[in-house]
Amino acid sequence: MRDNSAFVFQDPGVLADRDLELVLVSTYPGDPKQARVPAYRFHMRHVTDGRKAGRIELRVGNTDHVLMYAGHIGYRVYPEYRGRRYAARSCRLLFALARQHGLNALWITCNPDNTPSRRTIERLGGVYVETVTLPKTHEMYRRGERLKCRYRVDL
C-alpha cells in the first residue's frame, strides 16, 4: 500500500479511433486504506451520433486488489455497440497514458464465463496467467462473483 498524495494525473489528450472517442468524465484519487489506486474514468462515445457506447477505467497502481482481482483496466460496452471491438480499441487508446504513469504491463481480469471479454483481452496481446478464487471477504465475492481470470498485457 502506498500514499497516493504524490500522484499527479496527466492530461490524456485526445483519445479517438475512427468512430470511437474516450471522454474523460472523472478522476479518482485512490484510497490507500482500502488498497484503491488513482483512476481515470472515461465514457466511450460514438463519434457520429455522440451517444455513450460504454465506459472504461484505467487504474494506476499495483495493489493486490488491482493485480489479482480488479485489473488495471475495467470496461463495459453497451449491448447496442457490441461487436465493433470498442473494448479492445478503447484499451489500446489508454496504453500510452498507462505508459506515462510508468506501467510496463497491464493486468486485465474477467469472469471465466465472459467469453467476449476473454477474446478482447487476447486481441490486445493478453496472455492468460491463471484463474484465481476471490476471497470470501472481497466485495466482488459479496456481489456473487467467485473466480477471476488474470491476463497480462505487456505494453
Phi and psi restraints in degrees (value plus and minus 20) as a CYANA .aco file:
   2 ARG   PHI    -153.5  -113.5
   2 ARG   PSI     140.6   180.6
   3 ASP   PHI    -100.3   -60.3
   3 ASP   PSI     107.9   147.9
   4 ASN   PHI    -110.3   -70.3
   4 ASN   PSI     -13.5    26.5
   5 SER   PHI     -84.1   -44.1
   5 SER   PSI     -45.2    -5.2
   6 ALA   PHI    -108.8   -68.8
   6 ALA   PSI     -24.0    16.0
   7 PHE   PHI     -88.1   -48.1
   7 PHE   PSI     116.0   156.0
   8 VAL   PHI    -141.9  -101.9
   8 VAL   PSI     100.1   140.1
   9 PHE   PHI     -90.6   -50.6
   9 PHE   PSI     121.9   161.9
  10 GLN   PHI    -120.2   -80.2
  10 GLN   PSI     135.7   175.7
  11 ASP   PHI     -95.8   -55.8
  11 ASP   PSI      96.4   136.4
  12 PRO   PHI     -91.7   -51.7
  12 PRO   PSI     -33.4     6.6
  13 GLY   PHI      50.9    90.9
  13 GLY   PSI    -184.1  -144.1
  14 VAL   PHI    -101.7   -61.7
  14 VAL   PSI     105.0   145.0
  15 LEU   PHI    -138.9   -98.9
  15 LEU   PSI      77.8   117.8
  16 ALA   PHI    -165.1  -125.1
  16 ALA   PSI     131.2   171.2
  17 ASP   PHI    -170.6  -130.6
  17 ASP   PSI      85.4   125.4
  18 ARG   PHI      31.4    71.4
  18 ARG   PSI    -127.5   -87.5
  19 ASP   PHI    -117.1   -77.1
  19 ASP   PSI      -6.1    33.9
  20 LEU   PHI    -144.8  -104.8
  20 LEU   PSI     116.5   156.5
  21 GLU   PHI    -156.3  -116.3
  21 GLU   PSI     130.0   170.0
  22 LEU   PHI    -124.0   -84.0
  22 LEU   PSI     109.0   149.0
  23 VAL   PHI    -135.2   -95.2
  23 VAL   PSI      98.8   138.8
  24 LEU   PHI     -86.2   -46.2
  24 LEU   PSI     103.6   143.6
  25 VAL   PHI    -130.3   -90.3
  25 VAL   PSI     -43.5    -3.5
  26 SER   PHI    -188.5  -148.5
  26 SER   PSI     143.4   183.4
  27 THR   PHI    -146.1  -106.1
  27 THR   PSI     132.4   172.4
  28 TYR   PHI    -145.1  -105.1
  28 TYR   PSI     104.0   144.0
  29 PRO   PHI     -91.3   -51.3
  29 PRO   PSI     -33.4     6.6
  30 GLY   PHI      73.1   113.1
  30 GLY   PSI     149.5   189.5
  31 ASP   PHI    -167.0  -127.0
  31 ASP   PSI      74.8   114.8
  32 PRO   PHI     -76.1   -36.1
  32 PRO   PSI     -51.3   -11.3
  33 LYS   PHI     -83.8   -43.8
  33 LYS   PSI     -48.3    -8.3
  34 GLN   PHI    -127.2   -87.2
  34 GLN   PSI      -6.6    33.4
  35 ALA   PHI      39.7    79.7
  35 ALA   PSI       9.2    49.2
  36 ARG   PHI    -113.4   -73.4
  36 ARG   PSI     114.7   154.7
  37 VAL   PHI    -122.7   -82.7
  37 VAL   PSI     142.3   182.3
  38 PRO   PHI     -78.2   -38.2
  38 PRO   PSI     128.0   168.0
  39 ALA   PHI    -167.5  -127.5
  39 ALA   PSI     129.2   169.2
  40 TYR   PHI    -124.4   -84.4
  40 TYR   PSI     116.6   156.6
  41 ARG   PHI    -139.9   -99.9
  41 ARG   PSI     109.0   149.0
  42 PHE   PHI    -145.2  -105.2
  42 PHE   PSI     131.3   171.3
  43 HIS   PHI    -115.3   -75.3
  43 HIS   PSI     119.6   159.6
  44 MET   PHI    -105.9   -65.9
  44 MET   PSI     108.4   148.4
  45 ARG   PHI    -145.7  -105.7
  45 ARG   PSI     120.0   160.0
  46 HIS   PHI     -98.6   -58.6
  46 HIS   PSI     101.2   141.2
  47 VAL   PHI     -81.7   -41.7
  47 VAL   PSI     -62.8   -22.8
  48 THR   PHI     -84.5   -44.5
  48 THR   PSI     -68.4   -28.4
  49 ASP   PHI    -124.9   -84.9
  49 ASP   PSI     -25.7    14.3
  50 GLY   PHI      53.3    93.3
  50 GLY   PSI     -15.6    24.4
  51 ARG   PHI     -95.5   -55.5
  51 ARG   PSI     126.2   166.2
  52 LYS   PHI     -91.4   -51.4
  52 LYS   PSI     105.2   145.2
  53 ALA   PHI    -123.9   -83.9
  53 ALA   PSI     -30.4     9.6
  54 GLY   PHI     143.1   183.1
  54 GLY   PSI    -183.8  -143.8
  55 ARG   PHI    -166.0  -126.0
  55 ARG   PSI     138.7   178.7
  56 ILE   PHI    -170.7  -130.7
  56 ILE   PSI     127.6   167.6
  57 GLU   PHI    -152.5  -112.5
  57 GLU   PSI     117.5   157.5
  58 LEU   PHI    -130.3   -90.3
  58 LEU   PSI      99.1   139.1
  59 ARG   PHI    -121.9   -81.9
  59 ARG   PSI     105.5   145.5
  60 VAL   PHI    -129.1   -89.1
  60 VAL   PSI      78.6   118.6
  61 GLY   PHI     139.2   179.2
  61 GLY   PSI     148.8   188.8
  62 ASN   PHI    -148.5  -108.5
  62 ASN   PSI      35.5    75.5
  63 THR   PHI    -101.2   -61.2
  63 THR   PSI     145.5   185.5
  64 ASP   PHI     -77.7   -37.7
  64 ASP   PSI     -58.7   -18.7
  65 HIS   PHI     -77.0   -37.0
  65 HIS   PSI     -65.1   -25.1
  66 VAL   PHI     -92.1   -52.1
  66 VAL   PSI     -70.6   -30.6
  67 LEU   PHI     -86.1   -46.1
  67 LEU   PSI     -55.5   -15.5
  68 MET   PHI    -117.5   -77.5
  68 MET   PSI     -55.2   -15.2
  69 TYR   PHI    -144.9  -104.9
  69 TYR   PSI     -71.1   -31.1
  70 ALA   PHI    -103.3   -63.3
  70 ALA   PSI     -56.4   -16.4
  71 GLY   PHI      62.9   102.9
  71 GLY   PSI     142.7   182.7
  72 HIS   PHI     -93.7   -53.7
  72 HIS   PSI     -47.1    -7.1
  73 ILE   PHI    -147.4  -107.4
  73 ILE   PSI     115.5   155.5
  74 GLY   PHI    -150.1  -110.1
  74 GLY   PSI     122.1   162.1
  75 TYR   PHI    -166.9  -126.9
  75 TYR   PSI     140.7   180.7
  76 ARG   PHI    -169.8  -129.8
  76 ARG   PSI     106.6   146.6
  77 VAL   PHI    -128.9   -88.9
  77 VAL   PSI     110.8   150.8
  78 TYR   PHI     -88.7   -48.7
  78 TYR   PSI     127.2   167.2
  79 PRO   PHI     -69.6   -29.6
  79 PRO   PSI     -62.3   -22.3
  80 GLU   PHI     -88.7   -48.7
  80 GLU   PSI     -31.1     8.9
  81 TYR   PHI    -130.2   -90.2
  81 TYR   PSI     -17.6    22.4
  82 ARG   PHI     -90.1   -50.1
  82 ARG   PSI     135.8   175.8
  83 GLY   PHI      69.4   109.4
  83 GLY   PSI     -19.6    20.4
  84 ARG   PHI    -127.6   -87.6
  84 ARG   PSI     -13.0    27.0
  85 ARG   PHI      40.7    80.7
  85 ARG   PSI      11.7    51.7
  86 TYR   PHI     -82.2   -42.2
  86 TYR   PSI     -56.2   -16.2
  87 ALA   PHI     -83.7   -43.7
  87 ALA   PSI     -70.4   -30.4
  88 ALA   PHI     -83.7   -43.7
  88 ALA   PSI     -63.8   -23.8
  89 ARG   PHI     -83.4   -43.4
  89 ARG   PSI     -59.8   -19.8
  90 SER   PHI     -85.8   -45.8
  90 SER   PSI     -61.9   -21.9
  91 CYS   PHI     -78.8   -38.8
  91 CYS   PSI     -66.5   -26.5
  92 ARG   PHI     -80.2   -40.2
  92 ARG   PSI     -56.5   -16.5
  93 LEU   PHI     -84.4   -44.4
  93 LEU   PSI     -44.2    -4.2
  94 LEU   PHI    -111.1   -71.1
  94 LEU   PSI     -29.4    10.6
  95 PHE   PHI     -79.4   -39.4
  95 PHE   PSI     -63.1   -23.1
  96 ALA   PHI     -83.9   -43.9
  96 ALA   PSI     -60.6   -20.6
  97 LEU   PHI     -83.8   -43.8
  97 LEU   PSI     -60.4   -20.4
  98 ALA   PHI     -81.4   -41.4
  98 ALA   PSI     -63.2   -23.2
  99 ARG   PHI     -84.2   -44.2
  99 ARG   PSI     -56.2   -16.2
 100 GLN   PHI     -78.6   -38.6
 100 GLN   PSI     -48.5    -8.5
 101 HIS   PHI    -113.4   -73.4
 101 HIS   PSI      -8.5    31.5
 102 GLY   PHI      62.9   102.9
 102 GLY   PSI      -8.6    31.4
 103 LEU   PHI    -103.9   -63.9
 103 LEU   PSI     103.5   143.5
 104 ASN   PHI    -118.9   -78.9
 104 ASN   PSI     -37.4     2.6
 105 ALA   PHI    -164.7  -124.7
 105 ALA   PSI     128.6   168.6
 106 LEU   PHI    -137.7   -97.7
 106 LEU   PSI     120.7   160.7
 107 TRP   PHI    -121.1   -81.1
 107 TRP   PSI     108.6   148.6
 108 ILE   PHI    -146.2  -106.2
 108 ILE   PSI     112.5   152.5
 109 THR   PHI    -139.0   -99.0
 109 THR   PSI     140.3   180.3
 110 CYS   PHI    -178.6  -138.6
 110 CYS   PSI     145.7   185.7
 111 ASN   PHI     -94.0   -54.0
 111 ASN   PSI     124.6   164.6
 112 PRO   PHI     -76.8   -36.8
 112 PRO   PSI     -51.3   -11.3
 113 ASP   PHI    -107.2   -67.2
 113 ASP   PSI     -16.4    23.6
 114 ASN   PHI    -111.9   -71.9
 114 ASN   PSI      55.7    95.7
 115 THR   PHI     -78.7   -38.7
 115 THR   PSI     -63.1   -23.1
 116 PRO   PHI     -80.2   -40.2
 116 PRO   PSI     -59.5   -19.5
 117 SER   PHI     -88.5   -48.5
 117 SER   PSI     -58.8   -18.8
 118 ARG   PHI     -81.5   -41.5
 118 ARG   PSI     -62.9   -22.9
 119 ARG   PHI     -83.7   -43.7
 119 ARG   PSI     -59.7   -19.7
 120 THR   PHI     -79.0   -39.0
 120 THR   PSI     -69.1   -29.1
 121 ILE   PHI     -82.7   -42.7
 121 ILE   PSI     -60.2   -20.2
 122 GLU   PHI     -86.4   -46.4
 122 GLU   PSI     -55.6   -15.6
 123 ARG   PHI     -81.7   -41.7
 123 ARG   PSI     -50.2   -10.2
 124 LEU   PHI     -98.2   -58.2
 124 LEU   PSI     -22.7    17.3
 125 GLY   PHI      71.4   111.4
 125 GLY   PSI      -9.7    30.3
 126 GLY   PHI     -85.6   -45.6
 126 GLY   PSI     118.7   158.7
 127 VAL   PHI    -129.0   -89.0
 127 VAL   PSI     104.3   144.3
 128 TYR   PHI     -84.7   -44.7
 128 TYR   PSI     110.2   150.2
 129 VAL   PHI    -127.3   -87.3
 129 VAL   PSI     -68.5   -28.5
 130 GLU   PHI    -193.1  -153.1
 130 GLU   PSI     148.3   188.3
 131 THR   PHI    -133.0   -93.0
 131 THR   PSI     108.3   148.3
 132 VAL   PHI    -134.7   -94.7
 132 VAL   PSI     133.5   173.5
 133 THR   PHI    -111.5   -71.5
 133 THR   PSI     112.0   152.0
 134 LEU   PHI     -92.6   -52.6
 134 LEU   PSI     116.9   156.9
 135 PRO   PHI     -84.4   -44.4
 135 PRO   PSI     127.2   167.2
 136 LYS   PHI     -81.8   -41.8
 136 LYS   PSI     -40.8    -0.8
 137 THR   PHI    -105.6   -65.6
 137 THR   PSI     -29.1    10.9
 138 HIS   PHI     -96.2   -56.2
 138 HIS   PSI     123.8   163.8
 139 GLU   PHI     -78.8   -38.8
 139 GLU   PSI     -55.3   -15.3
 140 MET   PHI     -86.4   -46.4
 140 MET   PSI     -56.5   -16.5
 141 TYR   PHI     -82.7   -42.7
 141 TYR   PSI     -63.7   -23.7
 142 ARG   PHI     -83.5   -43.5
 142 ARG   PSI     -44.0    -4.0
 143 ARG   PHI    -105.8   -65.8
 143 ARG   PSI     -20.1    19.9
 144 GLY   PHI      86.1   126.1
 144 GLY   PSI     -24.5    15.5
 145 GLU   PHI    -101.2   -61.2
 145 GLU   PSI     129.0   169.0
 146 ARG   PHI    -146.1  -106.1
 146 ARG   PSI     -52.5   -12.5
 147 LEU   PHI    -152.0  -112.0
 147 LEU   PSI     132.3   172.3
 148 LYS   PHI    -153.9  -113.9
 148 LYS   PSI     111.2   151.2
 149 CYS   PHI    -105.5   -65.5
 149 CYS   PSI     112.2   152.2
 150 ARG   PHI    -128.7   -88.7
 150 ARG   PSI     109.7   149.7
 151 TYR   PHI    -145.1  -105.1
 151 TYR   PSI     124.3   164.3
 152 ARG   PHI    -130.4   -90.4
 152 ARG   PSI     110.8   150.8
 153 VAL   PHI    -138.0   -98.0
 153 VAL   PSI      91.1   131.1
 154 ASP   PHI     -98.6   -58.6
 154 ASP   PSI     115.3   155.3
